[in-house]
Amino acid sequence: MIMNLQFYLEKLNDSDEFGDFIRENPKAYFCSGFFVIDKEKNDNKTHLDFFNPNNGNIFSFQLEEEIKVVSLENSGNRVLEEISRETEVEFMEIEKLILAEMEKQKVNGKIQKIILSIQKNSGETLLAGTVFLSMFGLLKVSISIPKGEIKEFEKKSFFDIVSFGKKK
């Protein structure tokens, strides 16, 4: 069951894998996270990413069954902003926020899967997400973490994306 960001950060912090990593990379910091909330198959995923400013490398900790660390490619060698490890994200509250906006905008459908990415951009911590709905509906959302509000909300259809891909 998906809990909250703090739960996953604590789970990671208490692991031997992370302890070894942080000893080898003491300047590395939390820069992003990837979360899949699967409402149908319960195939949830949590990846927490850390940026090492000494060499520009990004390391992703996959927290499914066992904790695995994977080195990621840093395209463009950009410096990723640090996300405070005190950042509060309650995934059930995020889902409620999305459901409330769906009702407000009269979007029908049942949530099947929510894919979220937490990032910090220009000093603001955001959740960027794609929500898969029944009947091939999709929502693109952007949520401000400190404000707890939806900044962007766009309904799409899976068929819009497929037909767009065919036009190219």
RAJO-V656043 format. One record per residue. N is the residue number from 1. RES is the residue in three letters. PHI is phi in whole degrees, -180 to 180 (none if undefined). OMEGA is omega in radians with two decimals (NA if undefined). NEAR is the number of other ideal C-beta (glycine too) atoms within 8 Angstrom. Layout:
# RAJO-V656043
n = {N:N}
res = {RES:RES}
phi = {PHI:PHI}
omega = {OMEGA:OMEGA}
near = {NEAR:NEAR}
This chain:
# RAJO-V656043
n = {1:2:3:4:5:6:7:8:9:10:11:12:13:14:15:16:17:18:19:20:21:22:23:24:25:26:27:28:29:30:31:32:33:34:35:36:37:38:39:40:41:42:43:44:45:46:47:48:49:50:51:52:53:54:55:56:57:58:59:60:61:62:63:64:65:66:67:68:69:70:71:72:73:74:75:76:77:78:79:80:81:82:83:84:85:86:87:88:89:90:91:92:93:94:95:96:97:98:99:100:101:102:103:104:105:106:107:108:109:110:111:112:113:114:115:116:117:118:119:120:121:122:123:124:125:126:127:128:129:130:131:132:133:134:135:136:137:138:139:140:141:142:143:144:145:146:147:148:149:150:151:152:153:154:155:156:157:158:159:160:161:162:163:164:165:166:167:168}
res = {MET:ILE:MET:ASN:LEU:GLN:PHE:TYR:LEU:GLU:LYS:LEU:ASN:ASP:SER:ASP:GLU:PHE:GLY:ASP:PHE:ILE:ARG:GLU:ASN:PRO:LYS:ALA:TYR:PHE:CYS:SER:GLY:PHE:PHE:VAL:ILE:ASP:LYS:GLU:LYS:ASN:ASP:ASN:LYS:THR:HIS:LEU:ASP:PHE:PHE:ASN:PRO:ASN:ASN:GLY:ASN:ILE:PHE:SER:PHE:GLN:LEU:GLU:GLU:GLU:ILE:LYS:VAL:VAL:SER:LEU:GLU:ASN:SER:GLY:ASN:ARG:VAL:LEU:GLU:GLU:ILE:SER:ARG:GLU:THR:GLU:VAL:GLU:PHE:MET:GLU:ILE:GLU:LYS:LEU:ILE:LEU:ALA:GLU:MET:GLU:LYS:GLN:LYS:VAL:ASN:GLY:LYS:ILE:GLN:LYS:ILE:ILE:LEU:SER:ILE:GLN:LYS:ASN:SER:GLY:GLU:THR:LEU:LEU:ALA:GLY:THR:VAL:PHE:LEU:SER:MET:PHE:GLY:LEU:LEU:LYS:VAL:SER:ILE:SER:ILE:PRO:LYS:GLY:GLU:ILE:LYS:GLU:PHE:GLU:LYS:LYS:SER:PHE:PHE:ASP:ILE:VAL:SER:PHE:GLY:LYS:LYS:LYS}
phi = {none:-67:-107:-150:-59:-60:-58:-70:-64:-67:-59:-66:-58:-83:-88:-64:-59:-72:-58:-63:-61:-71:-65:-81:-135:-64:-92:-64:-138:-66:-124:-169:-150:-132:-136:-118:-111:-97:-80:-105:-102:55:-95:-75:-136:-140:-129:-115:-109:-126:-105:-103:-68:-66:-128:77:-84:-118:-122:-108:-100:-93:-109:-71:-80:-115:-86:-121:-108:-129:-80:-107:-81:-101:-66:81:47:-84:-89:-88:-74:-78:-102:-59:-75:-95:-59:-100:-136:-102:-65:-66:-68:-64:-62:-62:-62:-65:-61:-65:-70:-60:-65:-61:-95:55:-95:-93:123:-105:-68:-103:-154:-122:-114:-126:-129:-98:-148:-119:-137:53:85:-107:-87:-129:-108:-103:-147:-124:-116:-93:-112:-61:60:61:-88:-135:-124:-107:-130:-135:-125:-77:-69:-63:-88:63:-135:-80:-93:-136:-151:-134:-92:-134:-115:-54:-69:-60:-70:-64:-68:-64:-65:-72:-67:-70}
omega = {3.14:-3.13:3.13:-3.09:-3.13:3.10:-3.10:3.10:3.10:3.10:3.12:-3.11:-3.12:-3.07:3.07:-3.12:-3.13:3.10:3.10:-3.13:-3.05:3.04:3.14:-3.07:-3.00:-3.13:-3.11:-3.13:3.12:-3.07:3.12:3.10:-3.11:-3.05:3.03:3.09:-3.07:-3.06:-3.09:-3.05:-3.12:3.11:-3.08:3.12:3.08:3.08:3.10:-3.02:-3.14:-3.11:3.09:-3.09:3.13:-3.10:3.11:-3.12:3.07:3.12:-3.13:3.08:3.13:-3.02:-3.13:-3.14:3.09:-3.12:3.11:3.07:-3.11:3.07:-3.14:3.09:3.10:-3.10:3.14:-3.14:3.13:3.09:-3.13:-3.11:3.13:3.04:3.13:3.10:3.06:-3.12:-3.12:3.02:3.07:-3.03:3.08:3.10:3.10:3.11:3.11:3.11:3.12:3.13:3.12:3.13:3.07:-3.14:-3.12:-3.10:3.10:3.08:3.13:3.10:3.14:3.12:3.09:-3.09:3.07:3.07:-3.09:3.03:3.08:-3.11:3.02:-3.09:-3.11:3.06:-3.12:3.10:-3.06:2.92:3.03:-3.05:2.98:-3.14:3.11:-3.11:3.03:3.13:3.02:3.08:3.09:3.00:2.98:-3.10:3.00:-3.04:3.05:-3.12:-3.08:-3.11:-3.12:-3.11:3.11:3.11:3.13:-3.14:-3.10:3.11:3.08:3.03:3.06:-3.11:3.04:-3.10:3.13:-3.12:3.08:3.13:-3.14:-3.11:-3.13:NA}
near = {2:9:7:10:11:8:8:13:11:8:10:12:7:6:9:5:10:12:8:8:13:9:7:6:11:6:7:11:9:12:13:11:14:12:15:12:12:10:8:6:4:5:6:10:9:13:11:13:15:14:14:12:8:6:4:9:9:13:14:13:15:11:10:8:2:4:11:8:10:7:8:9:5:11:5:4:5:6:6:12:9:9:14:7:6:4:10:8:10:7:13:7:8:13:11:8:12:15:9:8:12:10:8:6:8:5:11:5:9:6:12:9:11:15:12:14:11:14:12:11:7:3:5:9:11:13:12:8:14:9:12:10:13:6:6:7:14:13:15:10:15:12:13:12:13:6:5:8:7:11:7:7:10:7:9:10:9:9:7:8:10:8:8:8:7:6:5:4}
